[in-house]
Amino acid sequence: MADKDISMEKNGNGGAAMAESSTNFQPIGDIPVTQGIVVVAPQFIDVVAPSDMPGGYQFNVDHPDGHHMVVTVPEGGVKQGVVFKAAILNDGTTGFKGHSIPVGRWRDGTFDCCNFGCCHPVFCLTLWFTPVALGQILTRMKLNWIGTPLSPETKKAAWTAFRVMAALFVGYQVLDTFLYYLVQDYVQVQYNANTGEYTYANDIPMWANIVDAMRHCLTLAYGLVILFATIRARSHIRAKYDIPEQCCTGCEDFCCGFWCGVCSICQMARHTADYRSYNAACCSETGLDPRGLPRLCKVGA
């Protein structure tokens, strides 16, 4: 699930405008459960529960400027989708930095794909299942599958960018394999034992040529969709975090997406998540492991 932006506008009763909660739960430092956190005159915000949570859970919601606010679930717990009033334990300005996404520069270089090792989920997923990794980034950044920011009406759509990209990847692989199976006897290079040469089959039927052309068109369309979404995602991230172009001024996003697509997608994933603090996951919608979060941390227990 993607992190959710919030808009803090205090209302008359000391609360704030509704905030959409993040599914990236996080304990605050190493504070023992028995120590708790002292909250003086707590402020409250309205939060949409991302899942069923018992009373006392602490989790974070995203502030538009990039930091995370830590809130707690009231006594009695909440059910998924319920709007509840959550007490702010940490406003994100001290001590708790969430993913600490850099502004004005990339977190690391385009070709630093193995910063966390060659077996890190981000690198492996981007290398072998590129559209799926791209879908995680798009979902994380609250974009649809072609890189357009989601509207309030579409944020709750069942088909997130991750699911669309995963379906696109699987659909392409299945259809391409099927088409190749139909024409493999005609398009494969064959060895002629008499002449010692490799040649294509003679007298290829018209239907085989048509199917083979369809297969190539399918591959072209698939590649263009991935390229377009990569360019849109990279452009959005640069604009959001005020990252200037460093080369190929005016077309850097295109050049990175076209020539270095895998490395560029991997860089976007590393920039928008702090993998030193958060575990990565191949099959989650945002690329972050939800099993490591939430952590139960009772206040004043």
Backbone torsions as a table, in degrees:
resi	resn	phi	psi	omega
1	MET	NA	146.9	-179.0
2	ALA	-83.3	152.4	171.8
3	ASP	-64.2	153.4	-176.9
4	LYS	-114.6	137.3	175.7
5	ASP	-76.5	150.8	175.3
6	ILE	-127.1	159.2	177.3
7	SER	-126.6	112.2	-175.7
8	MET	-89.3	103.5	174.5
9	GLU	-129.7	106.0	-176.2
10	LYS	-62.7	139.3	177.2
11	ASN	-104.5	-175.8	-173.1
12	GLY	-66.3	-27.3	-176.6
13	ASN	-96.2	20.6	175.1
14	GLY	86.2	3.0	179.7
15	GLY	-92.0	-151.9	179.0
16	ALA	-154.4	170.3	178.9
17	ALA	-63.4	158.0	-175.5
18	MET	-59.4	137.8	177.8
19	ALA	-117.7	138.1	176.2
20	GLU	-89.7	128.9	-169.6
21	SER	-83.3	155.1	176.7
22	SER	-88.2	153.6	173.7
23	THR	-96.6	6.5	177.3
24	ASN	-93.7	90.0	-178.0
25	PHE	-77.2	151.5	-176.2
26	GLN	-156.1	127.5	173.5
27	PRO	-73.0	159.1	-179.7
28	ILE	-93.9	103.0	176.8
29	GLY	57.3	-146.7	180.0
30	ASP	-111.2	33.0	-178.6
31	ILE	-65.7	123.2	179.4
32	PRO	-60.2	151.2	-179.5
33	VAL	-60.7	-36.1	-176.4
34	THR	-74.2	-19.2	-178.4
35	GLN	-79.5	-41.5	179.8
36	GLY	67.6	-169.0	179.8
37	ILE	-134.6	132.2	179.7
38	VAL	-83.8	123.2	178.7
39	VAL	-117.0	115.9	-178.6
40	VAL	-100.1	126.0	179.5
41	ALA	46.2	66.1	-173.6
42	PRO	-64.3	146.5	171.6
43	GLN	-97.3	159.3	-176.3
44	PHE	-128.7	151.5	172.1
45	ILE	-133.8	152.9	175.2
46	ASP	-84.2	127.9	-175.0
47	VAL	-128.1	140.8	173.3
48	VAL	-89.3	117.9	-176.7
49	ALA	-62.6	122.4	-180.0
50	PRO	-76.2	-15.5	-180.0
51	SER	-164.4	175.3	173.3
52	ASP	-70.3	127.9	-176.5
53	MET	-138.2	137.7	176.8
54	PRO	-78.9	162.5	177.3
55	GLY	-60.4	137.4	178.7
56	GLY	100.1	-11.5	176.2
57	TYR	-62.5	140.6	173.5
58	GLN	-113.7	133.7	177.9
59	PHE	-149.8	172.5	-173.4
60	ASN	-113.8	148.5	170.9
61	VAL	-121.1	152.6	-173.9
62	ASP	-91.0	135.4	173.7
63	HIS	-91.4	146.7	-178.2
64	PRO	-56.3	-26.2	-179.0
65	ASP	-84.8	3.9	172.5
66	GLY	109.0	-20.4	179.8
67	HIS	-87.6	167.0	-175.9
68	HIS	-108.9	141.5	174.9
69	MET	-105.6	134.9	-179.4
70	VAL	-97.9	127.5	179.8
71	VAL	-127.3	167.5	-179.0
72	THR	-127.9	148.8	179.5
73	VAL	-79.9	134.8	-178.9
74	PRO	-69.3	166.1	-179.6
75	GLU	-58.5	137.9	-178.2
76	GLY	100.0	-16.5	178.0
77	GLY	76.4	176.6	-179.0
78	VAL	-140.3	158.9	176.6
79	LYS	-101.5	154.7	-179.4
80	GLN	-57.7	135.2	177.7
81	GLY	87.1	-9.7	-179.1
82	VAL	-79.7	136.7	174.2
83	VAL	-85.5	122.2	-179.5
84	PHE	-134.0	162.1	-179.0
85	LYS	-93.0	116.0	-176.1
86	ALA	-107.3	136.9	177.4
87	ALA	-79.9	135.1	179.2
88	ILE	-81.9	119.1	177.6
89	LEU	-94.0	-31.4	-179.5
90	ASN	-148.4	124.0	-175.4
91	ASP	-82.4	3.8	176.2
92	GLY	87.0	-2.6	-179.1
93	THR	-91.0	-12.8	179.3
94	THR	-138.9	133.4	168.4
95	GLY	79.6	-36.2	-173.6
96	PHE	-119.3	117.0	-171.8
97	LYS	-115.6	1.0	179.9
98	GLY	57.5	-129.2	-177.9
99	HIS	-83.8	-6.9	176.6
100	SER	47.5	55.2	-176.7
101	ILE	-72.9	123.1	-178.9
102	PRO	-63.5	147.9	176.8
103	VAL	-117.5	135.4	178.7
104	GLY	91.6	-5.8	179.9
105	ARG	-161.2	161.8	173.2
106	TRP	-76.5	151.5	179.4
107	ARG	-62.2	-38.1	177.4
108	ASP	-153.0	-172.8	-174.3
109	GLY	-81.6	164.8	-179.3
110	THR	-60.6	-35.5	-174.3
111	PHE	-102.2	19.2	176.9
112	ASP	-90.1	43.6	-173.4
113	CYS	-65.1	-27.8	-175.8
114	CYS	-103.1	26.5	178.3
115	ASN	-56.9	-32.5	-178.4
116	PHE	-108.0	16.4	178.5
117	GLY	101.1	156.7	-177.1
118	CYS	-74.6	-12.1	-180.0
119	CYS	-105.7	9.7	178.9
120	HIS	-67.0	139.1	-177.6
121	PRO	-53.1	-37.6	-178.1
122	VAL	-63.8	-46.6	-179.0
123	PHE	-66.2	-46.8	-177.9
124	CYS	-64.0	-43.6	-178.8
125	LEU	-66.1	-41.9	-179.8
126	THR	-66.1	-36.1	-177.9
127	LEU	-72.4	-42.8	-172.8
128	TRP	-101.1	-26.9	-178.3
129	PHE	-133.1	61.2	-171.6
130	THR	-52.8	-47.7	-179.1
131	PRO	-62.1	-33.0	179.7
132	VAL	-66.3	-44.1	177.1
133	ALA	-62.5	-40.8	177.6
134	LEU	-63.2	-40.4	178.0
135	GLY	-61.6	-36.5	176.9
136	GLN	-63.9	-41.7	178.9
137	ILE	-65.7	-44.6	179.4
138	LEU	-60.9	-43.1	178.4
139	THR	-65.3	-42.1	179.2
140	ARG	-60.4	-36.9	-178.0
141	MET	-90.7	5.4	178.9
142	LYS	61.8	46.7	176.3
143	LEU	-116.4	156.9	174.4
144	ASN	-84.0	-173.6	-170.7
145	TRP	-70.3	-12.2	174.4
146	ILE	-111.1	15.1	172.7
147	GLY	86.2	17.4	177.9
148	THR	-94.2	132.0	179.5
149	PRO	-56.6	139.5	-179.0
150	LEU	-75.2	142.7	173.8
151	SER	-86.5	164.3	178.1
152	PRO	-55.9	-30.7	-179.2
153	GLU	-73.9	-32.8	-175.5
154	THR	-94.4	-7.2	-179.2
155	LYS	-64.3	-27.2	-176.9
156	LYS	-98.3	13.0	-179.9
157	ALA	-64.7	143.8	-177.7
158	ALA	-67.4	-35.6	-178.1
159	TRP	-91.1	93.3	177.1
160	THR	-76.4	170.7	178.5
161	ALA	-59.8	-36.8	178.5
162	PHE	-60.5	-46.0	-178.2
163	ARG	-68.2	-38.4	178.7
164	VAL	-64.3	-45.9	-179.0
165	MET	-66.8	-37.9	177.7
166	ALA	-64.2	-42.6	177.9
167	ALA	-66.1	-38.8	178.3
168	LEU	-62.6	-43.2	-179.7
169	PHE	-63.9	-49.2	-178.9
170	VAL	-64.7	-44.5	-179.8
171	GLY	-60.3	-42.9	179.3
172	TYR	-63.9	-45.4	-177.8
173	GLN	-62.1	-42.6	-179.0
174	VAL	-66.4	-48.5	-177.3
175	LEU	-66.8	-40.9	179.7
176	ASP	-64.2	-42.0	178.2
177	THR	-63.2	-41.2	-180.0
178	PHE	-64.2	-45.5	-180.0
179	LEU	-64.7	-38.7	178.8
180	TYR	-65.6	-37.7	178.9
181	TYR	-60.7	-35.9	-178.4
182	LEU	-67.8	-34.1	-171.8
183	VAL	-115.9	8.4	-173.3
184	GLN	-59.6	-33.1	-179.6
185	ASP	-69.2	-18.1	-178.0
186	TYR	-102.5	-27.6	-174.1
187	VAL	-99.6	-13.3	178.4
188	GLN	-75.4	143.6	174.5
189	VAL	-74.3	131.7	-176.4
190	GLN	-113.4	145.6	-179.8
191	TYR	-95.2	126.8	178.3
192	ASN	-96.8	109.2	-176.4
193	ALA	-66.1	-26.8	-177.8
194	ASN	-73.5	-40.4	-177.6
195	THR	-100.5	-16.7	-177.9
196	GLY	74.7	21.3	-177.7
197	GLU	-115.2	156.2	175.6
198	TYR	-100.5	124.2	-177.2
199	THR	-137.7	164.0	173.2
200	TYR	-87.1	162.0	179.7
201	ALA	-64.9	145.9	177.2
202	ASN	-88.3	157.9	175.9
203	ASP	54.2	55.9	177.8
204	ILE	-71.6	125.6	-178.2
205	PRO	-66.3	156.7	-177.4
206	MET	-59.3	-41.6	-177.4
207	TRP	-62.0	-33.8	179.1
208	ALA	-68.5	-38.2	177.2
209	ASN	-64.6	-40.3	-180.0
210	ILE	-65.4	-46.2	179.7
211	VAL	-62.4	-40.6	179.4
212	ASP	-65.8	-38.5	176.7
213	ALA	-65.1	-39.9	176.7
214	MET	-60.7	-39.5	179.9
215	ARG	-63.9	-41.6	178.8
216	HIS	-68.2	-39.2	177.3
217	CYS	-63.9	-39.4	177.8
218	LEU	-61.0	-44.3	179.6
219	THR	-63.8	-40.5	179.1
220	LEU	-63.8	-46.9	179.9
221	ALA	-62.5	-42.2	178.7
222	TYR	-59.8	-46.3	179.8
223	GLY	-64.7	-38.0	-179.9
224	LEU	-67.0	-38.0	178.2
225	VAL	-63.2	-45.3	179.7
226	ILE	-63.9	-42.5	179.7
227	LEU	-62.9	-46.1	-178.9
228	PHE	-61.7	-45.4	-179.8
229	ALA	-65.7	-36.3	178.2
230	THR	-64.6	-44.6	179.2
231	ILE	-62.1	-45.2	-179.3
232	ARG	-64.2	-42.3	-179.4
233	ALA	-64.9	-44.7	-178.9
234	ARG	-65.8	-41.2	177.5
235	SER	-62.1	-41.4	179.3
236	HIS	-64.7	-43.8	-179.9
237	ILE	-64.6	-42.3	178.4
238	ARG	-62.7	-41.0	180.0
239	ALA	-68.2	-42.0	-177.2
240	LYS	-66.8	-38.0	-176.3
241	TYR	-107.7	16.5	172.3
242	ASP	53.8	50.3	-179.5
243	ILE	-99.2	115.4	-177.8
244	PRO	-75.2	157.5	173.4
245	GLU	-68.8	142.9	-178.5
246	GLN	-109.8	-20.3	177.5
247	CYS	-155.7	167.6	-179.8
248	CYS	49.2	52.2	-175.7
249	THR	-52.9	127.3	179.6
250	GLY	96.0	-19.9	-179.8
251	CYS	-142.3	24.5	-177.6
252	GLU	-62.7	-41.7	-178.5
253	ASP	-62.4	-40.6	178.1
254	PHE	-65.5	-46.1	-177.5
255	CYS	-63.0	-43.4	179.2
256	CYS	-65.4	-41.2	179.9
257	GLY	-68.7	-35.2	-176.2
258	PHE	-81.8	-47.9	-175.0
259	TRP	-89.2	-31.9	-174.5
260	CYS	-131.3	48.9	-173.6
261	GLY	-58.4	-48.4	-178.0
262	VAL	-63.6	-46.7	-179.8
263	CYS	-64.6	-37.8	-179.8
264	SER	-66.5	-42.9	178.5
265	ILE	-65.2	-41.2	178.3
266	CYS	-62.9	-39.1	177.6
267	GLN	-64.4	-41.7	178.7
268	MET	-62.8	-38.2	178.6
269	ALA	-64.7	-43.3	-180.0
270	ARG	-69.1	-32.0	-178.0
271	HIS	-71.0	-37.6	-173.1
272	THR	-92.7	6.7	176.1
273	ALA	-149.2	137.6	178.0
274	ASP	-91.1	94.8	-176.6
275	TYR	-75.5	-3.8	172.1
276	ARG	-78.2	-22.6	-179.1
277	SER	-111.5	-24.3	-176.8
278	TYR	-118.7	138.5	176.6
279	ASN	-77.8	139.8	176.6
280	ALA	-87.7	157.4	178.8
281	ALA	-144.6	139.6	-178.3
282	CYS	-75.8	-31.3	-169.4
283	CYS	-109.9	5.7	176.5
284	SER	-86.8	158.5	-174.2
285	GLU	-70.8	-24.9	179.1
286	THR	-106.7	-2.6	-178.2
287	GLY	83.0	5.4	178.7
288	LEU	-111.1	139.8	-174.5
289	ASP	-76.3	111.5	-179.5
290	PRO	-75.9	-13.6	-177.6
291	ARG	-73.7	-22.3	177.7
292	GLY	-79.3	-9.6	-176.8
293	LEU	-142.5	146.9	3.6
294	PRO	-81.4	162.6	174.1
295	ARG	-111.9	136.8	180.0
296	LEU	-78.4	120.0	-177.9
297	CYS	-139.8	90.3	-175.8
298	LYS	-68.3	140.3	178.5
299	VAL	-88.1	120.7	174.8
300	GLY	72.5	16.3	-178.6
301	ALA	-76.5	NA	NA
